[in-house]
Amino acid sequence: MKKAVAMKYKAYEDAAPKVIAKGEGHIAQKIIQKAQEYDISIFQNPELTNMLMDVEVNDNIPPELYKAVVEVFVWLHQVQDKAKLSQ
């Protein structure tokens, strides 16, 4: 079954990235659809998604997931930088 987790992080405002939405099946598809509507890049990692599914919505991610989530945000910034260069 398809799963999706959405996170947010504002540097200098948030102590850690926060899970803002999560779900399986139809809800996962809605999360993905909303990301696509707003042109938000989607990072696929089933193992990390499964771990993040254990985090409650509106909770910060636990410290043991910091490294994995930082890699996602680094990837996202690289994708955004490439997109800016191609404009």
N, CA, C and O of each residue as an XYZ file, in Angstrom:
348
protein
N       0.841     -1.182      0.000
C       0.000      0.000      0.000
C       0.888      1.249      0.000
O       1.893      1.315      0.708
N       0.501      2.214     -0.792
C       1.262      3.469     -0.892
C       1.168      4.250      0.407
O       0.110      4.327      1.033
N       2.303      4.833      0.802
C       2.375      5.668      1.997
C       3.035      6.986      1.632
O       3.841      7.049      0.704
N       2.694      8.032      2.359
C       3.316      9.341      2.138
C       3.386     10.101      3.456
O       2.503     10.006      4.308
N       4.474     10.860      3.589
C       4.668     11.721      4.753
C       5.133     13.074      4.244
O       6.042     13.153      3.418
N       4.512     14.136      4.732
C       4.927     15.491      4.382
C       5.575     16.119      5.613
O       5.091     15.971      6.735
N       6.685     16.825      5.375
C       7.395     17.497      6.456
C       7.593     18.961      6.108
O       7.513     19.360      4.946
N       7.852     19.743      7.131
C       8.237     21.144      6.916
C       9.340     21.488      7.900
O       9.465     20.892      8.970
N      10.130     22.466      7.502
C      11.186     22.959      8.378
C      11.505     24.387      7.983
O      11.774     24.668      6.815
N      11.476     25.281      8.942
C      11.865     26.668      8.717
C      13.113     26.926      9.537
O      13.081     26.918     10.768
N      14.210     27.154      8.838
C      15.478     27.430      9.513
C      15.314     28.641     10.415
O      14.624     29.599     10.067
N      15.935     28.591     11.543
C      15.942     29.655     12.539
C      14.590     29.838     13.240
O      14.454     30.703     14.106
N      13.589     29.023     12.868
C      12.291     29.091     13.533
C      11.949     27.766     14.210
O      11.483     27.741     15.349
N      12.185     26.672     13.501
C      11.830     25.347     14.013
C      13.041     24.675     14.638
O      14.161     24.793     14.141
N      12.800     23.970     15.733
C      13.882     23.229     16.389
C      14.309     22.029     15.552
O      15.475     21.634     15.568
N      13.362     21.456     14.827
C      13.635     20.280     13.992
C      12.530     20.195     12.946
O      11.478     20.815     13.099
N      12.766     19.429     11.884
C      11.685     19.218     10.919
C      10.474     18.600     11.611
O      10.608     17.863     12.588
N       9.305     18.909     11.094
C       8.049     18.485     11.702
C       7.218     17.731     10.658
O       7.171     18.124      9.493
N       6.573     16.661     11.081
C       5.637     15.945     10.215
C       4.348     16.756     10.189
O       3.765     17.044     11.234
N       3.905     17.124      8.981
C       2.690     17.932      8.883
C       1.519     17.161      8.272
O       0.373     17.603      8.355
N       1.805     16.016      7.663
C       0.743     15.156      7.123
C       1.325     13.779      6.894
O       2.512     13.633      6.604
N       0.475     12.763      7.028
C       0.911     11.402      6.741
C      -0.316     10.554      6.487
O      -1.411     10.849      6.967
N      -0.112      9.487      5.717
C      -1.241      8.603      5.475
C      -0.891      7.484      4.515
O       0.181      7.461      3.911
N      -1.824      6.560      4.393
C      -1.679      5.423      3.504
C      -2.824      5.415      2.503
O      -3.872      6.019      2.733
N      -2.610      4.720      1.389
C      -3.668      4.538      0.403
C      -4.168      5.848     -0.166
O      -3.404      6.644     -0.712
N      -5.479      6.057     -0.026
C      -6.119      7.251     -0.588
C      -5.542      8.537      0.003
O      -5.330      9.513     -0.716
N      -5.292      8.537      1.289
C      -4.735      9.742      1.931
C      -3.331     10.015      1.405
O      -2.972     11.166      1.157
N      -2.537      8.960      1.235
C      -1.189      9.135      0.675
C      -1.271      9.750     -0.714
O      -0.499     10.648     -1.050
N      -2.206      9.265     -1.517
C      -2.363      9.807     -2.868
C      -2.744     11.275     -2.823
O      -2.273     12.058     -3.648
N      -3.592     11.664     -1.872
C      -3.979     13.073     -1.731
C      -2.780     13.939     -1.338
O      -2.632     15.055     -1.836
N      -1.928     13.432     -0.450
C      -0.728     14.170     -0.038
C       0.178     14.372     -1.252
O       0.685     15.472     -1.476
N       0.377     13.322     -2.026
C       1.221     13.405     -3.228
C       0.609     14.352     -4.245
O       1.316     15.161     -4.847
N      -0.688     14.259     -4.438
C      -1.383     15.140     -5.383
C      -1.229     16.603     -4.981
O      -0.979     17.458     -5.831
N      -1.378     16.891     -3.696
C      -1.249     18.275     -3.212
C       0.175     18.786     -3.436
O       0.365     19.936     -3.833
N       1.168     17.943     -3.187
C       2.563     18.327     -3.429
C       2.768     18.654     -4.903
O       3.426     19.640     -5.236
N       2.214     17.841     -5.776
C       2.350     18.078     -7.213
C       1.652     19.369     -7.634
O       2.162     20.097     -8.486
N       0.497     19.656     -7.050
C      -0.230     20.897     -7.357
C       0.610     22.124     -7.042
O       0.545     23.125     -7.757
N       1.399     22.053     -5.976
C       2.218     23.184     -5.551
C       3.660     23.061     -6.029
O       4.538     23.798     -5.580
N       3.896     22.123     -6.945
C       5.220     21.924     -7.548
C       6.293     21.668     -6.486
O       7.405     22.189     -6.568
N       5.937     20.861     -5.497
C       6.873     20.474     -4.442
C       7.516     19.160     -4.857
O       6.820     18.208     -5.209
N       8.824     19.108     -4.818
C       9.539     17.900     -5.203
C       9.210     16.763     -4.240
O       9.021     16.974     -3.042
N       9.149     15.558     -4.793
C       8.810     14.380     -4.000
C      10.022     13.470     -3.924
O      10.575     13.069     -4.948
N      10.427     13.150     -2.716
C      11.569     12.270     -2.448
C      11.003     10.919     -2.036
O      10.164     10.828     -1.141
N      11.473      9.876     -2.701
C      10.943      8.543     -2.407
C      11.977      7.701     -1.678
O      13.061      7.430     -2.196
N      11.620      7.292     -0.462
C      12.457      6.394      0.327
C      11.518      5.612      1.254
O      11.162      6.088      2.332
N      11.119      4.400      0.820
C      10.148      3.633      1.601
C      10.575      3.365      3.048
O       9.736      3.391      3.948
N      11.851      3.111      3.280
C      12.329      2.833      4.642
C      12.141      4.060      5.543
O      11.639      3.945      6.661
N      12.545      5.225      5.050
C      12.380      6.452      5.830
C      10.901      6.775      6.018
O      10.488      7.197      7.097
N      10.116      6.578      4.981
C       8.674      6.824      5.094
C       8.074      5.969      6.196
O       7.284      6.461      7.002
N       8.441      4.690      6.239
C       7.915      3.805      7.281
C       8.299      4.295      8.675
O       7.489      4.230      9.599
N       9.522      4.783      8.834
C       9.939      5.302     10.137
C       9.183      6.579     10.500
O       8.805      6.781     11.654
N       8.967      7.439      9.500
C       8.262      8.696      9.757
C       6.774      8.487     10.020
O       6.129      9.338     10.632
N       6.226      7.363      9.563
C       4.814      7.067      9.828
C       4.555      6.902     11.324
O       3.419      7.042     11.778
N       5.610      6.602     12.091
C       5.467      6.453     13.546
C       5.457      7.793     14.280
O       5.150      7.843     15.471
N       5.789      8.876     13.580
C       5.805     10.215     14.187
C       4.406     10.819     14.056
O       3.807     10.788     12.980
N       3.902     11.356     15.137
C       2.568     11.968     15.114
C       2.593     13.269     14.297
O       3.604     13.970     14.259
N       1.472     13.575     13.651
C       1.336     14.823     12.907
C       1.525     15.987     13.883
O       1.000     15.972     14.996
N       2.272     16.978     13.450
C       2.633     18.184     14.202
C       3.737     17.960     15.221
O       4.066     18.868     15.984
N       4.318     16.754     15.247
C       5.459     16.490     16.120
C       6.764     16.630     15.339
O       6.829     16.343     14.143
N       7.804     17.079     16.051
C       9.137     17.109     15.454
C       9.622     15.679     15.240
O       9.251     14.765     15.976
N      10.455     15.505     14.223
C      11.021     14.177     14.017
C      11.983     13.872     15.158
O      12.585     14.790     15.715
N      12.137     12.608     15.514
C      13.050     12.265     16.605
C      14.509     12.411     16.180
O      14.827     12.279     14.998
N      15.392     12.679     17.129
C      16.815     12.886     16.807
C      17.447     11.738     16.009
O      18.341     11.983     15.200
N      17.010     10.509     16.214
C      17.616      9.390     15.483
C      17.311      9.430     13.987
O      17.931      8.699     13.215
N      16.362     10.275     13.563
C      16.063     10.412     12.132
C      16.654     11.680     11.523
O      16.495     11.918     10.326
N      17.334     12.498     12.331
C      17.888     13.757     11.820
C      18.757     13.555     10.581
O      18.563     14.231      9.571
N      19.707     12.634     10.652
C      20.645     12.463      9.535
C      19.915     12.096      8.253
O      20.200     12.663      7.198
N      18.987     11.166      8.327
C      18.243     10.753      7.136
C      17.410     11.898      6.576
O      17.342     12.081      5.361
N      16.778     12.665      7.451
C      15.935     13.762      6.992
C      16.786     14.912      6.445
O      16.383     15.580      5.493
N      17.945     15.142      7.032
C      18.848     16.167      6.492
C      19.213     15.826      5.046
O      19.283     16.714      4.196
N      19.442     14.556      4.771
C      19.754     14.146      3.398
C      18.604     14.473      2.448
O      18.835     14.843      1.297
N      17.378     14.338      2.920
C      16.213     14.690      2.097
C      16.216     16.188      1.814
O      16.017     16.600      0.671
N      16.439     17.009      2.839
C      16.434     18.454      2.649
C      17.605     18.917      1.778
O      17.455     19.862      1.004
N      18.762     18.268      1.891
C      19.894     18.591      1.006
C      19.509     18.283     -0.431
O      19.749     19.091     -1.329
N      18.911     17.113     -0.652
C      18.460     16.746     -2.000
C      17.460     17.776     -2.527
O      17.553     18.200     -3.679
N      16.510     18.176     -1.690
C      15.495     19.141     -2.096
C      16.125     20.467     -2.506
O      15.735     21.048     -3.519
N      17.089     20.950     -1.735
C      17.763     22.205     -2.079
C      18.526     22.075     -3.393
O      18.555     23.019     -4.183
N      19.137     20.930     -3.636
C      19.846     20.710     -4.905
C      18.868     20.741     -6.075
O      19.156     21.336     -7.114
N      17.725     20.107     -5.907
C      16.707     20.102     -6.964
C      16.221     21.526     -7.225
O      16.069     21.929     -8.378
N      15.978     22.281     -6.168
C      15.514     23.662     -6.328
C      16.578     24.536     -6.989
O      16.257     25.372     -7.834
N      17.839     24.344     -6.610
C      18.932     25.112     -7.220
C      19.042     24.819     -8.707
O      19.223     25.739     -9.505
N      18.936     23.550     -9.091
C      18.987     23.171    -10.516
C      17.825     23.787    -11.280
O      17.985     24.235    -12.415
N      16.663     23.806    -10.655
C      15.486     24.392    -11.303
C      15.673     25.894    -11.527
O      15.281     26.422    -12.568
N      16.272     26.582    -10.549
C      16.527     28.016    -10.695
C      17.509     28.296    -11.817
O      17.346     29.263    -12.562
N      18.533     27.454    -11.942
C      19.546     27.627    -12.981
C      18.979     27.417    -14.386
O      19.445     28.025    -15.349
N      17.981     26.559    -14.491
C      17.427     26.254    -15.809
C      16.354     27.240    -16.233
O      15.817     27.132    -17.335
N      16.033     28.196    -15.380
C      14.992     29.191    -15.723
C      15.555     30.303    -16.561
O      14.826     31.221    -16.938
